[in-house]
Amino acid sequence: MSGPDVTALQQKLSVVVCWASVPVTGLYDDTTVNTVGYVQWIWDVKGDKRGVFGPNTRAALEKHSAC
């Protein structure tokens, strides 16, 4: 998966998860999958498959503005 939606996700992850080094490439690569999975774990996001940016993960990410 790739494109502007992935780029926006990577930019948001970089802002919200300060310690994460998420390169903004526009590609849903292993780094992005692992960071999304970690965010799901630390924020206890339920309902989305680990590493998949689904509606529950999106809602959790939108609740956090910055670190």
C-alpha positions as CSV (number, residue, x, y, z in Angstrom):
1,M,0.0,0.0,0.0
2,S,1.2,3.5,-0.8
3,G,0.1,7.0,-1.4
4,P,-0.9,10.3,0.2
5,D,-2.9,8.6,2.9
6,V,0.1,6.6,4.0
7,T,2.2,9.7,4.0
8,A,-0.3,11.5,6.2
9,L,-0.3,8.5,8.6
10,Q,3.5,8.5,8.8
11,Q,3.6,12.2,9.4
12,K,1.0,11.8,12.2
13,L,2.9,9.0,13.8
14,S,6.1,11.1,13.8
15,V,4.3,13.9,15.6
16,V,2.3,11.7,18.1
17,V,4.9,9.1,18.8
18,C,8.0,11.3,19.4
19,W,10.4,8.4,20.0
20,A,9.5,6.7,16.8
21,S,11.6,7.1,13.8
22,V,9.0,6.7,11.0
23,P,10.4,7.7,7.7
24,V,7.8,9.6,5.6
25,T,8.1,7.6,2.4
26,G,4.4,7.1,1.5
27,L,4.9,3.3,1.6
28,Y,3.2,1.2,4.2
29,D,6.5,-0.6,5.0
30,D,7.7,-2.8,7.9
31,T,8.6,0.3,10.0
32,T,5.1,1.7,9.6
33,V,3.5,-1.7,10.3
34,N,5.6,-2.1,13.5
35,T,4.9,1.4,14.7
36,V,1.2,1.1,14.2
37,G,1.3,-2.2,16.0
38,Y,3.2,-0.8,18.9
39,V,0.8,2.2,19.2
40,Q,-2.1,-0.3,19.2
41,W,-0.4,-2.2,22.0
42,I,0.6,0.8,24.2
43,W,-2.8,2.5,23.8
44,D,-4.7,-0.9,24.1
45,V,-6.5,-0.4,20.8
46,K,-8.9,-3.3,20.1
47,G,-10.8,-4.3,17.0
48,D,-8.0,-3.8,14.4
49,K,-5.5,-6.4,13.4
50,R,-2.1,-5.7,14.8
51,G,-0.2,-3.4,12.5
52,V,-3.3,-2.5,10.4
53,F,-4.4,1.1,10.4
54,G,-8.2,0.4,10.8
55,P,-11.0,2.6,12.2
56,N,-10.2,1.9,15.9
57,T,-6.5,2.8,15.4
58,R,-7.4,5.9,13.5
59,A,-9.8,7.0,16.3
60,A,-7.0,6.4,18.9
61,L,-4.5,8.3,16.8
62,E,-6.8,11.3,16.4
63,K,-7.2,11.6,20.2
64,H,-3.5,12.3,20.5
65,S,-2.1,15.6,19.2
66,A,1.5,15.5,20.2
67,C,3.9,14.0,22.6
